[in-house]
Amino acid sequence: MTTQQKRGARIMCRLMKFYALSSRPGCQSYTLSPAELSDLLEVPADLAPGKALGWLLESGYRASMAKSGGVTLRIDSDVGSDDVREVFEYWQKQTGKIRTKLLPARKSRIRARLREFSKEDLKRAIDALASSDFHRGNNDRGMIYLDIEQIIRSGERVEYFLQRAEKEQAESSDNVFDLMSKRYG
């Protein structure tokens, strides 16, 4: 860990204590003024935002410069390892890819998608992938496209599979309605 990363981690520890972020569920954003950052970092107010932003970003935290001149910090306390593992294991079960490992790259992409979508949304997207004839190999190349990367690559991909799930649900609802109307007229 570099000195800047250690400083970024130290800033986060101080912020978490100062704002008691760990007790607040969900994703929170906090904007710290240059004066607050100066007090926290013990550096001049004109240097504090830039130094804090650099240290936080290098440490892997989500931060950006605020219009007020301070730093906006985003804390994601609701995305834990258990959530990531649950989504991954659900994908394994639905696709039969039991031997696939949860590698760091997959873990970080699943975590990123969990910041944007709920676990239930990701599971619905996985269901849509697993039920897709095309992705199961019924395509002109005969290729199977069931890797979790098909979904977690981007937020747009999750939205694509959620739309497929909604379309499939609407079609199955129409089929049930048609059967009921035929039976009961």
Secondary structure as GFF3:
##gff-version 3
##sequence-region A 1 185
A	DSSP	alpha_helix	3	19	.	.	.	ID=ss1
A	DSSP	three_ten_helix	21	23	.	.	.	ID=ss2
A	DSSP	beta_strand	27	32	.	.	.	ID=ss3
A	DSSP	alpha_helix	34	41	.	.	.	ID=ss4
A	DSSP	alpha_helix	48	58	.	.	.	ID=ss5
A	DSSP	beta_strand	62	65	.	.	.	ID=ss6
A	DSSP	beta_strand	71	76	.	.	.	ID=ss7
A	DSSP	alpha_helix	81	95	.	.	.	ID=ss8
A	DSSP	alpha_helix	104	116	.	.	.	ID=ss9
A	DSSP	alpha_helix	119	131	.	.	.	ID=ss10
A	DSSP	alpha_helix	149	152	.	.	.	ID=ss11
A	DSSP	alpha_helix	155	184	.	.	.	ID=ss12
###
